[in-house]
Amino acid sequence: MKKLLLFAACFAATGAFAQYEEGFEDYTAGDFICVESELFDVWPGGAEGSEWDSQVNDSIAHEGINSLKIEAANLAGGPMDILLNVGKTEGNWSLDWEMFIPTGYSAYFNVQGTDVAGAGTDSWQCNFFANTDGSALADGPWGMAEPTAVPHSEWFNVRFVVDLDQGLFKMWIDGDEVFQAAYNGNFSSINFYALGDNQTLGLYYIDSITLAESDVILVDVDEAQAKPFQFHPNPTNGALRLSGVQSQTTLVVLDLMGREVLSETLDAGQQNFDLELPDGVYLLGTEKNQNLRKLVIRR
């Protein structure tokens, strides 16, 4: 039987709000987190206690002795694929955690906006890719953030503030803003998927998770740069749904080394496109390599 959640109740003059904290200290190394904690579930279609699930680890920790290890079995990613449940449909929320990527490895996670992960157009609100060279990139249906960086072999903080009432969210790495953008959907979960950068295995640790009502008010959001078209879902099994293709456009796909792997013409009004490419991480854009956005293919 799963353990009960440990909630900390915090009270304000206008009432109470719920908060949770998770540092994995109530578990034993080797415990499957989706079996032991109601905070976590495997990605739909996976099985608790299987290779899809993540195990508590005592080799490294931000505080205490335990953390949670996310590790890919191959360069294509997976099968480890878990969800940290947030489950918020309104309000202004802050979620942060500590993250550790060993030198020579890479990492990926995403923010889910649908209660059933991967179930709709609002599922992937943000993808975050951390490469083995320390470079990192966030993207989503709102576009692509300016490149950023993360350290290796040291803990760093990841924070999101999601204001569901305004439809805005912001991300920080170690206190430095990564982006602020429009948010469409619920604040449902964080998907910690064992995916690397196609060159190295995905491997990282998470610890010291805190969800609380946010005291940050998001204002003055710049409009996202106009894109020639939008696509979803991302990640995809290869079948893309397109919107906003208002004129004939050349779609270009690059690998992460910048090599062109596909170039096809899209017709005005085209709504579907099938990518017959191997599983992995790519850059999708238009001719002359403009408007590049990261795309994950996984089946």
Summary of the structure (lengths in Angstrom):
residues: 299
radius of gyration: 19.0
end to end distance: 31.1
largest distance: 58.6
contacts: 967
relative contact order: 0.17
helix: 2%
strand: 50%
